[in-house]
């Protein structure tokens, strides 16, 4: 089997002021792979190979493209920070099963919107609370597709034991 997955990552950050910034990240990756597999099963009678019970050969060439993007806006104050953002992922793939002359094309995407509030609560303790909503879509080209919403609440609390350890 062989594969190659080159990608390009573009990142931009704009600082509006000391405490406000916008971050944009876009990644595009292309994939290409070729896989050959052989599976043979034979019956053994009197220590000699006899009838072939199964003989399967697969030869698959696959191509894929992935596009990821994320935009985050962050505003910070002395001991607190607000972050809001959105991310998007789109994948498409094409697999050509050469043994069976079958081509399968798939598409999937995900859109995620989120917000988070972080705050320091003393010299050793901080916490964040956030909410996100994600829509996931998946489908085989020419066939059925499905999509669903997921709500993702989040609460993180951290206690700093010392300079190297947190709980």
C-alpha positions as CSV (number, residue, x, y, z in Angstrom):
1,X,0.0,0.0,0.0
2,X,1.1,3.6,-0.6
3,X,-0.2,7.0,0.4
4,X,0.5,10.7,0.2
5,X,-1.2,13.5,2.2
6,X,0.3,17.0,1.5
7,X,-1.4,19.9,3.2
8,X,-1.3,23.7,3.3
9,X,-2.0,25.7,6.6
10,X,-2.6,29.4,6.4
11,X,-2.9,31.4,9.7
12,X,-3.7,35.1,10.2
13,X,-4.0,37.1,13.4
14,X,-5.1,40.7,13.7
15,X,-4.6,42.5,17.0
16,X,-7.2,45.3,17.1
17,X,-5.8,46.6,20.4
18,X,-3.9,45.2,23.3
19,X,-6.9,43.2,24.5
20,X,-8.8,42.3,21.3
21,X,-7.8,40.0,18.5
22,X,-9.1,38.0,15.6
23,X,-7.6,34.7,14.5
24,X,-8.3,32.9,11.2
25,X,-6.9,29.5,10.3
26,X,-7.5,27.7,7.0
27,X,-6.1,24.2,6.2
28,X,-6.4,22.3,2.9
29,X,-5.2,18.7,2.6
30,X,-5.2,16.4,-0.4
31,X,-4.9,12.7,0.0
32,X,-4.1,9.9,-2.4
33,X,-3.6,6.2,-1.6
34,X,-3.4,2.9,-3.3
35,X,-4.0,-0.4,-1.5
36,X,-3.7,-4.0,-2.7
37,X,-4.7,-6.9,-0.4
38,X,-4.9,-10.6,-1.0
39,X,-6.6,-13.1,1.2
40,X,-6.6,-16.9,0.5
41,X,-7.9,-19.7,2.7
42,X,-7.4,-23.3,1.9
43,X,-8.4,-26.6,3.6
44,X,-5.6,-28.8,4.8
45,X,-6.1,-32.5,4.4
46,X,-3.4,-35.0,5.5
47,X,-0.8,-32.1,5.9
48,X,-1.4,-31.1,2.3
49,X,-3.2,-28.1,0.8
50,X,-6.5,-29.1,-0.8
51,X,-9.5,-27.0,-2.0
52,X,-9.4,-23.2,-1.9
53,X,-12.2,-22.1,0.4
54,X,-11.8,-18.3,-0.1
55,X,-9.7,-16.2,-2.5
56,X,-10.2,-12.5,-2.3
57,X,-8.2,-9.8,-4.0
58,X,-8.8,-6.1,-3.4
59,X,-7.3,-3.2,-5.4
60,X,-8.4,0.2,-4.2
61,X,-7.4,3.7,-5.3
62,X,-8.6,6.5,-3.1
63,X,-8.5,10.3,-3.4
64,X,-9.6,12.8,-0.7
65,X,-9.7,16.5,0.0
66,X,-10.2,18.1,3.3
67,X,-10.9,21.8,4.0
68,X,-10.8,23.2,7.6
69,X,-11.4,26.7,8.7
70,X,-11.8,28.4,12.0
71,X,-12.4,32.1,13.0
72,X,-12.0,33.2,16.7
73,X,-12.5,36.6,18.2
74,X,-11.1,37.1,21.7
75,X,-11.5,40.0,24.1
76,X,-9.6,39.9,27.4
77,X,-9.7,42.0,30.5
78,X,-7.4,41.8,33.5
79,X,-8.6,38.4,34.9
80,X,-11.2,37.3,32.4
81,X,-11.6,36.5,28.7
82,X,-14.4,36.1,26.2
83,X,-13.9,34.0,23.1
84,X,-16.5,33.4,20.4
85,X,-15.9,31.6,17.1
86,X,-16.9,29.3,14.4
87,X,-15.2,26.4,12.6
88,X,-16.1,24.5,9.5
89,X,-14.8,21.2,8.1
90,X,-15.6,19.7,4.7
91,X,-14.3,16.3,3.5
92,X,-14.9,14.6,0.2
93,X,-13.5,11.3,-0.9
94,X,-13.6,9.0,-4.0
95,X,-12.6,5.4,-3.8
96,X,-12.3,3.3,-6.9
97,X,-12.5,-0.4,-6.2
98,X,-10.6,-1.7,-9.3
99,X,-11.4,-5.4,-8.7
100,X,-15.1,-4.8,-8.8
101,X,-15.2,-1.7,-11.0
102,X,-17.1,0.2,-8.3
103,X,-16.7,3.9,-7.5
104,X,-17.9,5.3,-4.2
105,X,-18.0,9.0,-3.5
106,X,-18.6,10.4,0.0
107,X,-19.1,13.9,1.5
108,X,-19.2,15.1,5.1
109,X,-19.2,18.5,6.7
110,X,-19.3,19.9,10.2
111,X,-20.1,23.4,11.3
112,X,-19.4,24.4,14.9
113,X,-20.4,27.7,16.6
114,X,-19.1,28.3,20.2
115,X,-18.6,30.8,23.0
116,X,-16.5,30.6,26.1
117,X,-16.1,32.8,29.2
118,X,-12.8,32.3,31.2
119,X,-12.1,33.9,34.6
120,X,-9.4,33.8,37.2
121,X,-10.8,33.2,40.7
122,X,-7.9,33.9,43.0
123,X,-4.2,33.3,42.6
124,X,-4.4,29.5,42.1
125,X,-7.9,28.9,40.7
126,X,-9.6,29.6,37.4
127,X,-12.7,28.4,35.6
128,X,-14.3,28.6,32.2
129,X,-17.8,27.9,30.9
130,X,-18.8,27.6,27.3
131,X,-21.5,26.5,24.9
132,X,-21.2,25.2,21.5
133,X,-23.6,23.9,18.8
134,X,-22.5,21.6,16.0
135,X,-24.2,20.5,12.8
136,X,-22.8,17.3,11.2
137,X,-23.7,16.2,7.8
138,X,-22.7,12.9,6.0
139,X,-23.7,11.3,2.8
140,X,-22.8,9.1,-0.1
141,X,-23.1,10.8,-3.4
142,X,-26.2,9.5,-5.2
143,X,-27.5,7.9,-2.0
144,X,-29.0,8.9,1.3
145,X,-27.5,11.6,3.5
146,X,-28.0,12.4,7.1
147,X,-27.5,15.4,9.3
148,X,-27.9,16.2,13.0
149,X,-27.3,19.0,15.6
150,X,-25.3,18.4,18.7
151,X,-25.2,20.8,21.7
152,X,-22.0,20.8,23.6
153,X,-22.0,22.6,27.0
154,X,-18.6,22.8,28.7
155,X,-17.3,23.6,32.2
156,X,-13.6,23.5,33.2
157,X,-12.1,24.3,36.5
158,X,-8.4,24.3,37.3
159,X,-6.5,24.5,40.6
160,X,-2.8,25.3,40.3
161,X,-0.8,23.2,42.8
162,X,2.5,24.8,41.9
163,X,4.3,26.1,38.8
164,X,4.4,22.6,37.2
165,X,1.2,20.8,38.4
166,X,-2.5,21.5,38.2
167,X,-5.6,19.7,39.3
